[in-house]
């Protein structure tokens, strides 16, 4: 198990099966805080109803083993305060030299404390060590704070856009890319 502690006291480590409920709750809280006004409120409210199901699904997936890398950030007295997951890029249904950052969430009350930066630094280092030449990610088009965070981490939009449906509403996302081991850019 890999673990690093930042000078600010954030510890980033591999996620365990025991973290699954905390991660699921963190993801729900993250969506509800960050996407209010961007995703239908009914969709965000319904996320509370699926915590047990999502926790069980996440636990099974984690214990089966896969190409996904899950890690959590924690602080003494606070428990799990962040979660990130990356793996092979899902583009075109095949394995590419690029990886994909599937998720990076920090507890709303911990935003701005360095937990997200610690998770991002670990993702970038580990993805490069895993042999990925770059990373992609998708972010809500209207989520300006997240887009600024990713841009500060060296990601750039590459012009690709897609939408997903949430309670009958199309929610647009934009793709960001970053090279690893070299200059950032598409």
C-alpha positions, -999 to 999 in steps of 0.1 A, spaced: 0 0 0 13 34 -10 9 63 14 23 99 14 17 126 39 20 163 29 35 190 51 -1 202 57 -9 168 73 -30 153 44 -22 117 40 -29 101 6 -31 63 5 -46 35 -14 -84 31 -9 -95 0 10 -128 -18 11 -134 -2 45 -133 32 28 -161 25 4 -190 40 23 -170 71 32 -161 75 -5 -196 70 -16 -209 96 8 -181 120 -1 -190 116 -38 -227 123 -31 -219 154 -10 -194 166 -36 -220 163 -64 -247 180 -42 -224 209 -33 -205 214 -66 -233 207 -91 -262 226 -74 -278 247 -102 -258 228 -129 -276 195 -126 -313 191 -118 -319 193 -80 -341 162 -82 -312 142 -95 -289 154 -68 -315 147 -41 -320 112 -54 -283 104 -49 -289 100 -12 -312 71 -19 -285 50 -36 -256 52 -10 -260 16 2 -262 2 -33 -233 23 -46 -212 14 -15 -218 -23 -21 -210 -20 -59 -178 -1 -51 -167 -26 -25 -172 -56 -49 -153 -37 -77 -124 -29 -53 -120 -64 -40 -122 -80 -74 -92 -60 -86 -91 -40 -118 -70 -16 -138 -86 13 -118 -65 30 -91 -84 44 -62 -69 65 -35 -81 86 -6 -69 116 13 -74 118 50 -64 140 80 -62 131 116 -95 136 133 -113 141 100 -112 106 84 -115 104 46 -117 139 31 -110 132 -5 -110 105 -32 -95 101 -66 -97 73 -92 -79 69 -125 -72 41 -150 -71 34 -187 -87 60 -210 -122 49 -220 -120 66 -254 -129 45 -284 -133 14 -263 -97 5 -264 -66 9 -243 -46 40 -252 -13 52 -240 -33 79 -221 -50 73 -188 -82 89 -176 -89 107 -143 -124 94 -136 -130 112 -103 -114 136 -79 -136 148 -50 -128 166 -18 -153 171 11 -169 206 5 -156 219 39 -121 208 29 -119 226 -4 -90 250 -4 -70 231 22 -46 214 -1 -63 180 -1 -73 182 -38 -38 193 -47 -23 164 -27 -46 139 -45 -38 154 -79 -1 152 -73 -3 116 -63 -25 108 -94 -1 125 -117 30 107 -102 14 73 -101 -2 75 -136 32 84 -150 49 56 -131 21 33 -145 33 42 -180 6 65 -191 18 93 -214 -10 116 -205 -43 119 -187 -78 130 -199 -108 140 -177 -143 152 -182 -156 182 -163 -190 199 -163 -188 228 -188 -203 252 -163 -182 241 -133 -158 270 -133 -141 262 -100 -133 227 -111 -121 239 -144 -97 264 -127 -84 236 -105 -76 214 -134 -61 242 -154 -37 250 -124 -28 213 -125 -17 216 -161 -48 203 -179 -61 221 -210 -94 218 -228 -90 200 -261 -123 211 -277 -142 178 -272 -176 180 -256 -203 155 -246 -234 156 -226 -250 132 -202 -287 130 -192 -298 138 -157 -336 136 -150 -344 146 -186 -319 174 -188 -287 173 -209 -257 183 -189 -227 193 -210 -191 183 -202 -158 193 -217 -127 171 -220 -94 182 -206 -60 167 -213 -25 168 -199 7 152 -209 28 134 -182 65 136 -179 66 167 -202 50 200 -208 12 202 -203 -11 206 -233 -33 188 -257 
